[in-house]
Every structure is written in structure tokens, then in C-alpha cells.
Amino acid sequence: MMKNATLLFGLALAAFTLPTGLQAQEAFGLKQQNLDNPENTPKPVFPVPSARQLKWNETEFYAFFHYGMNTYTNAEWGDGSEDNATFNPTAAPNPRQWLEAAQKAGMKGGIAVVKHHDGFCLWPTKTTDHHVGNSGTTYGSETNIPRDFAKAAEELDMKYGFYVSPWDLNSAYWGEKDAEGNYTDNYTKKVFFEQCAELAAYGNKQFEMWFDGATGGDHRGYYGGANALRTIDNAQTYYDIPNLRDSIHNSCPDIILWGVGGEARWIGNEAGWAGETNWAMGDREYGNENGWQWHPGESDAKGTSHGWFWHEGESVKSAETLFKMYLETVGRNATLILNLPPDKSGSLPAATVTRMEELGALMTQRLGTDLAPAATVTASETRTAGRTVSYAAQNVTDGNKDTYWATNDGTIQASLTFTWDEPQVVRYVSMMEFIKLGQRVKKFTIETSEDGVNFTPRATNIAQTTIGYKRIIPLNGNTSNSYGDGFRAKALRITINDSKACPLLHTVSIY
Ligand code: FUL
């Protein structure tokens, strides 16, 4: 009898103190989480960017500097026959001055052309005699652009990289064929790979190497004295791109090989615009929603009136025009590489420097004061938190790109509302997706409300489709001279209307 009572009491106690199932999970603080995915992390939507592509995208706005033999021959494309002594700077070339000007405009880096199609190298290369060291001119012989450019960029805490033309109109090896009519690998092995390796040695913090797509055609070249028309049929195989990519990444892990390198794409024009709808997959201005490879767009555009290289009478575009280009590229999920050509002195003309200061001031005036962190942010739905990770609406204004707002799986329509204590004047909205898990958003709308109750859609003439790395919407729907009076708003609402999967936004800024 006594024995049975003890047993019963023991069983009752066990039932009370040893919870099972849900109770046990709660006891361990797991609530209803899936044990395989304790943070409730959303599944990626493929393709996703590589780590180096993500870092590259963060560079956003950077400069292009076309300087070299063409600066002294008034050409855009030389033919490779130019004499070394023609490279004759009237002062010591000053890449630090180039980068300082770019930094004043808000750019985070720069790419220097160190060899254009004419083949003249702006560093003392071992691969050819056609280089600065043999120019014999006062400042020419001392010039070493990659060395000075990399040093200045590191000092200024800017990202840097080099444009090295695969096409080489000076080299006897370029496009050379053997007796059977097959291309030899002399150029790729003895010249191009070696030049890329020499350049990679100028600093392992390089973020991009720029390879133009020119492949010969109807432009006559010197080619070591052959004076011929030459062409290659397939740049990918001729330049042995997969091998080149691997060898460069071994020494410079963060370099994106642009263009023929396959890691970022040409935006399809050189006028400084990307599609309003722009996917990071696919090609050209608009990309492709269903592209299988992460292939983000870069827009290369001239900051001056005429050439990529400096010419007599070259003038710099207005700050307003450059700001429009910024909105239509960086503001549309592309990066912008803006060309600023140094003149014969090896420095940027004073007018270019002044214009960059003006552009910087305009950028600060228009996109410098973010009103979003002062707002209360609410969401129509917030994804169930993980063990340590929250997907709360406030994540979009915490200044941390690693935290984001998300909805639950299956919810592809949702809104975020920003409300201020006092009405604000708003003009631009900038949104950034958490693209580490893929580009998702296909359609959205932005509305403002003066009273916090009645909302009016804004910028309805603009395709409010993709977001991607970054999308900036001028609320008056105008990318040119779009400053305007702005809208008085007690609240602003962003509604995602369609998305490939649950939307993930890591930052929203309102100006
Ligand atoms: C092109 C080149 O042919 C132009 O001269 C210029 O360098 C431009 C940025 O890329 O492929």
C-alpha cells in the first residue's frame, strides 16, 4: 500500500516536472522554432552573389581615369605604332589628385586605365619595351601609375583597380596564328597573363579589373610591324578566362573581373542610365528576372563632353547632369563608373575638381540627411523571430546592413509605414534588399500622407518594379532637376505588391 502511494506520487511529480514536446522546447527557450533552422532564416532565392560580388556592389559610385598615350596624340584609339617618347607629361602625373577629386564627389574608389588598346603600359612592365620607363621624357620615365594610384587610394581609404586592355595593337603576338591557321597562345601566356600578374602585385585590396570587349575588327594595328587588320573569334577561349580568373583571385581575392571576366556586366550603354526594372541576373540595361547567374550591372559613362581621353576643349558635365546619372544608375541597381580624364599635365583640370566639389555638395544636400531613423516604423507583417535573430521593421533604420525586415514564408505582399511625430518634407526614398539571399522584389508602391491617415501614391510614372542592391525613387517622379519642393508627410508607406518569395529589406532611407 505504502509502496503504491510512493509510486503514484512519483509518477504525478514526473508528469509535472518533466515536460514533453512543446513544453520541453519552451523550457529550452526554443518556442515553436524549427530545430533545423533555429534562426528561422529565409531560404535563398537563387542565384545569389559571391562574397566578392557583394563587396564590389558596396563600392556603388567610383571614378574612371583614362590617361595614357592617347592624351598626347589627341586620339581615342591609338594603333600601337606610337613612339614611347610621345608620352611626355608636362608635370609629374598625380593620381592622388585624381582620387581626391573623386572622393569629394562622394565616390568610394577609382579605376585607372594603365594600358589602352594601343598597348602602351603606364608602368615599367617586363612584358614589352612599349612602356613609360622607355619614354625618355623628363616626367614620362618616372611615371608609374599603378604604384602611385594604389598608394594614394590606400592612403585615402578608397577602393582601387586597373583597366588593362586585353586587345593590344602594339604586340606582335596579338591575334598571331601558326602555320595551320590556329591562334597561338603567345600573347595570352607571355604578355596578357603576365601583365595582369604584375598589376595584381600592386596591391591585394583591388576591387575590380576592367577588361573592355574590343576584339580587333576593322581597326588597323601596328602588331610589331605587321601593320595589319587582325581579329580573334572568341575572347573567352583566346584569353583563357577561367584560368585568368583563378590566378588573379589567388593573389587578389576581392577583384571582380569585369566584362569578359564574367563577374559583372556592361549595362548596355555609355550614357549613364540603367533600366528602371533591373535584375542582377541576365544582360544589359534590364537584366533578366530568370537569369541563372549573378551578373550585376555597371554603367560606364563619360563625365566630360567628348572623349574617354582628354582632348583640347574638353569640358566637364554639370553637377545636375551628373546627379541625374547617379540617380539613373546607382538609384537603379547598377554601379556607376564615371570617367574623368587627366590632361597633359597628368592631373585633372581645375574645372573638373571644382565640379566634383559641387557634385559632392549636391549629393549631401539631397541625399545627406536621412529622416527614416527618426520615424516609428511598423510593418503589416513581421517574420517570426529566430532564437537570436529578429526580423523587425526597425531593422531597416538601424544602420546595420546585416539585419533586415522580413515577412513569413508565403507572404509576398506587405507594407512598411514610417511615421514622424511632426510632418517632414520628403523628396527621395532609397531602399536596399538583403541580396545575400537573392534579388526578390518585383513590384512596389510608395505613398505619402499628410495626416497619417489618407495616403497618396507618388512617382507613379516611374516603374516601381525591382529594388535589388539599391533603388532610389525621386518622389516627384523626375530624375532631372528633381529637387523640387518635396511633399509634406506625417507618414510614408512602402508596399511590396509582388516578390519572388518573402521580401527582405535591410535599409530604407528617406530624404
Ligand atoms: C571601350 C574602349 O574601346 C573605349 O576606348 C573606352 O576605354 C571604353 C571605356 O571601353 O571598350
Boltz pocket constraint, residues with backbone or C-beta under 6 A from the ligand:
constraints:
  - pocket:
      binder: B
      contacts: [[A, 76], [A, 77], [A, 212], [A, 213], [A, 214], [A, 300], [A, 308]]
      max_distance: 6.0
